[in-house]
Amino acid sequence: MTLRNGKEFLMIPGPTNVPDEVLRAMHRPAVDIYEGPLIETTELCMSGLRKLFRSEGQPYIYAANGHGAWDAALSNTLNGGDKVLVLESGRFALGWGEAGEITGLEMEVLKGDWRLPVNPQAVEDRLRADTDGDIKAVLVVQVDTASGAWNDIAAIRQAMTAAGHDALLMVDTIASLGCMPFEMDEWGVDIALTGSQKGLMTPPGLSFVLAGERAIKAHATADLRTNYMDWTFRNGPEHYEKYCGTPPEHLLFAFRAALELIEAEGLEQVWHRHALLAEATRKAIAVWAEGGVLDMNITDPNGRSDSVTVVRFKGADPAPLRAFTKEVCGVTVGGTIGDLAGQGIRIGHMGHVNAVMVLGTLSAIEMGLAKLDIPHGKGGVQAAIDYLAGAL
């Protein structure tokens, strides 16, 4: 017997659900790339990015996923042989550093724990020891979807300042922008980047980079620049130069529609919605954990993200539970990846998501736990409901 017929829920940490308004925005003919509505769309997308990143910096738009944004940030600001310090809190900062190695950069990893966020004091200590200034950039993700960690970017910048180090601070916000507070200029971030397919509710295929004043200055002497990623060309006077050729028109129309939805709700309200739904998820997991099998991956409550929750299993295989929620209930939750592969589930609660979707997902999981005889505390969904009712 299946209960899945009806609208299915995609509750993974990206790509996320795309609103109907965003899908409809793409259903239109192509337009002239040199004048008219596309130029207006570009201007609105650029100004919208500044609002999302809370920055007066220079935005760049790429027809690429987040890995393309990684390359753009590194190649436009650094030189061959430069050392980058990668702050480990999961899989994705490491991936960014590995991408840099391919271009000729040297990667040093500040080892972390996949169950904890980055320790700012460890960052300060390492940078203080770099008396020759070999480290040219610090790479960190605000949220790592492999571990569920949330990193305190403001505290990391304060640590860099305390160490008296002038490395560029580069932040990947792919799994956090539009979900959690981010203050690029206030926190002293030099480069921030993101992708379209998570909190920004747009189909995969666009990535964005915001360059601050120090990053733009570093660009003048960078020798890793490539034709497609190059900021100098993209700063040219012709509209098509902003995209190094034909713009990804229909994705831009979609992103413009997503920005309009965020503006209508209000960015701070978007953050608040994500915070409430994430905490409701955590309340349910805390109850389930009483059975001794499930537990939050991130042990520090202050280091847990509001966009994705990673749950570890001990002594039970999570695969049957994921199969049950998908095949019986029509709810897709993510599997764990990287060092945690096969050890748990990832619940995405980012982007176009509301209380009904989160509570429905939690209900499907709790039903699966009961059906599969996986030990768990009873009443997790009720705890989530009680929390949300009291928070309103």
Long-range contacts (C-beta under 8 A, 24 or more apart in sequence): 1-328, 2-327, 2-328, 3-328, 3-329, 3-330, 4-326, 4-327, 4-328, 4-329, 4-330, 5-330, 6-330, 7-330, 8-330, 8-331, 8-332, 9-330, 9-331, 9-332, 9-357, 9-360, 9-361, 9-364, 10-332, 10-348, 11-331, 11-332, 11-333, 11-334, 11-347, 11-348, 11-349, 11-353, 11-357, 11-358, 11-361, 12-332, 12-333, 12-334, 12-346, 12-348, 13-145, 13-175, 13-198, 13-307, 13-308, 13-334, 13-346, 13-348, 13-350, 14-145, 14-174, 14-175, 14-195, 14-197, 14-198, 14-348, 14-350, 15-197, 15-198, 15-203, 15-204, 16-197, 16-198, 16-199, 16-201, 16-348, 16-350, 16-351, 16-352, 16-353, 17-201, 17-351, 17-352, 17-353, 17-357, 18-201, 18-202, 18-203, 18-254, 18-352, 19-201, 19-257, 19-258, 19-261, 19-352, 21-257, 21-260, 21-261, 22-201, 22-202, 22-203, 22-254, 22-257, 22-258, 22-261, 23-254, 24-257, 25-253, 25-254, 25-256, 25-257, 26-203, 26-250, 26-251, 26-253, 26-254, 28-250, 28-253, 30-249, 30-250, 31-249, 33-239, 33-240, 33-246, 33-247, 33-249, 34-238, 34-239, 34-240, 35-239, 38-239, 38-247, 38-249, 38-252, 39-239, 41-252, 41-253, 41-256, 42-239, 42-242, 42-247, 42-252, 44-256, 44-259, 45-252, 45-255, 45-256, 45-259, 48-255, 48-256, 48-259, 48-262, 48-263, 49-208, 49-210, 50-210, 51-263, 51-267, 52-177, 52-178, 52-182, 52-194, 52-200, 52-259, 52-262, 52-267, 53-173, 53-177, 53-182, 53-184, 53-192, 53-194, 53-210, 54-182, 54-183, 54-184, 54-185, 54-186, 55-184, 55-185, 55-189, 55-192, 55-210, 55-212, 56-185, 57-184, 57-185, 57-210, 57-211, 57-212, 57-213, 57-215, 57-216, 58-210, 58-211, 58-216, 58-231, 58-235, 59-208, 59-209, 59-210, 59-211, 60-208, 60-209, 60-210, 60-211, 60-231, 60-234, 60-242, 61-206, 61-207, 61-208, 61-242, 61-243, 61-252, 62-206, 62-207, 62-208, 62-209, 62-228, 62-229, 63-205, 63-206, 63-243, 63-247, 63-248, 63-251, 64-205, 64-206, 64-207, 65-195, 65-197, 65-204, 65-205, 65-207, 66-172, 66-174, 66-193, 66-194, 66-195, 66-207, 67-95, 67-99, 68-207, 68-229, 69-172, 69-174, 69-193, 69-194, 69-195, 69-207, 69-208, 69-209, 70-95, 70-96, 70-99, 70-100, 70-172, 70-193, 71-99, 71-103, 71-226, 71-229, 72-193, 72-207, 72-209, 72-229, 73-170, 73-191, 73-193, 73-209, 73-215, 74-99, 74-100, 74-103, 74-105, 74-137, 74-170, 74-224, 75-103, 75-222, 75-224, 75-225, 75-226, 75-229, 75-230, 76-209, 76-211, 76-215, 76-219, 76-222, 76-224, 76-225, 76-229, 76-230, 76-231, 77-137, 77-168, 77-191, 77-211, 77-215, 77-218, 77-219, 77-222, 78-105, 78-136, 78-137, 78-218, 78-222, 78-224, 79-136, 79-221, 79-222, 79-223, 79-224, 80-104, 80-105, 80-223, 80-224, 81-105, 81-106, 82-106, 82-136, 82-137, 83-107, 83-108, 83-134, 83-135, 83-136, 84-108, 84-135, 84-136, 84-137, 84-138, 84-139, 85-109, 85-110, 85-123, 85-126, 85-127, 85-135, 85-137, 85-138, 85-139, 85-167, 86-110, 86-139, 86-140, 87-112, 87-118, 87-123, 87-138, 87-139, 87-140, 87-151, 87-156, 88-112, 88-118, 89-113, 89-114, 89-116, 89-117, 89-118, 89-140, 89-141, 89-144, 89-147, 89-149, 89-151, 90-114, 90-141, 90-144, 90-145, 90-146, 90-147, 90-148, 90-149, 90-338, 91-144, 91-146, 91-147, 91-337, 91-338, 91-339, 92-141, 92-144, 92-145, 92-146, 92-172, 92-174, 92-175, 93-139, 93-140, 93-141, 93-144, 93-172, 96-139, 96-141, 96-172, 97-139, 100-139, 103-224, 104-224, 105-224, 108-135, 114-146, 114-147, 114-149, 114-297, 114-338, 114-339, 114-340, 115-147, 115-297, 115-298, 115-299, 116-149, 116-298, 116-299, 116-300, 116-303, 117-149, 117-150, 117-151, 117-152, 117-298, 117-300, 117-302, 117-303, 118-149, 118-151, 118-152, 118-156, 120-152, 120-155, 120-156, 120-158, 120-159, 121-159, 123-156, 123-159, 123-160, 123-163, 124-159, 124-160, 124-162, 124-163, 125-163, 127-159, 127-160, 127-163, 127-165, 127-167, 128-163, 128-164, 128-165, 130-165, 133-165, 133-166, 133-167, 135-165, 135-167, 136-167, 136-168, 137-167, 137-168, 137-169, 137-170, 138-167, 138-168, 138-169, 138-170, 139-170, 139-172, 140-169, 140-170, 140-171, 140-172, 141-171, 141-172, 141-173, 141-174, 141-175, 142-171, 142-172, 142-173, 142-175, 142-176, 142-177, 142-180, 142-182, 143-173, 143-175, 143-176, 143-179, 143-180, 143-305, 143-307, 143-308, 144-175, 144-305, 145-175, 145-307, 145-308, 145-346, 145-348, 146-310, 146-336, 146-337, 146-338, 146-339, 146-340, 147-297, 147-298, 147-310, 147-338, 147-340, 148-296, 148-297, 148-298, 148-304, 148-305, 148-308, 148-309, 148-310, 148-346, 149-298, 149-303, 149-304, 149-305, 150-176, 150-180, 150-298, 150-303, 150-304, 150-305, 150-306, 151-303, 153-182, 153-187, 153-189, 154-183, 154-186, 154-187, 157-187, 157-188, 157-189, 161-188, 168-214, 168-215, 168-218, 174-198, 175-199, 175-305, 175-307, 175-308, 175-350, 176-305, 176-307, 178-262, 178-267, 178-270, 178-350, 178-351, 179-270, 179-271, 179-274, 179-305, 179-306, 179-307, 179-350, 179-351, 180-271, 180-274, 180-275, 180-305, 180-306, 180-307, 181-271, 184-210, 184-212, 185-212, 190-214, 190-215, 191-215, 196-251, 196-254, 196-255, 196-258, 198-307, 198-350, 198-351, 199-274, 199-307, 199-350, 199-351, 200-255, 200-258, 200-262, 200-351, 201-258, 201-261, 201-262, 201-351, 201-352, 202-251, 202-254, 202-255, 202-258, 203-251, 203-254, 205-248, 205-251, 206-248, 206-251, 206-252, 206-255, 261-352, 271-306, 273-354, 274-306, 274-307, 274-349, 274-350, 275-306, 276-355, 276-388, 276-391, 277-306, 277-349, 277-353, 277-354, 277-355, 277-358, 278-304, 278-305, 278-306, 278-307, 278-309, 278-349, 279-306, 279-387, 279-391, 280-355, 280-358, 280-359, 280-362, 280-384, 280-385, 280-387, 280-388, 281-309, 281-347, 281-349, 281-358, 281-362, 281-384, 282-309, 283-380, 283-383, 283-384, 283-386, 283-387, 284-362, 284-365, 284-366, 284-380, 284-381, 284-383, 284-384, 285-309, 285-311, 285-380, 286-380, 286-383, 287-376, 287-377, 287-378, 287-379, 287-380, 287-383, 288-366, 288-369, 288-376, 288-377, 288-380, 289-376, 289-377, 290-376, 290-377, 291-374, 291-375, 291-376, 291-377, 292-375, 293-374, 293-375, 293-376, 294-344, 294-369, 294-374, 294-376, 297-340, 297-344, 306-349, 307-348, 307-349, 307-350, 308-334, 308-346, 308-347, 308-348, 308-349, 308-350, 309-346, 309-347, 309-349, 310-336, 310-340, 310-344, 310-345, 310-346, 311-344, 311-345, 311-346, 311-347, 312-336, 312-340, 312-343, 312-344, 313-343, 313-344, 313-345, 316-374, 316-375, 317-342, 318-342, 318-343, 318-344, 318-345, 320-368, 320-372, 321-345, 321-365, 321-368, 321-369, 321-372, 321-374, 324-364, 324-367, 324-368, 324-371, 324-372, 325-361, 325-364, 325-365, 325-368, 328-368, 329-364, 329-367, 329-368, 331-360, 331-361, 331-364, 331-365, 333-361, 333-365, 355-388, 358-384, 359-384, 359-385, 359-388
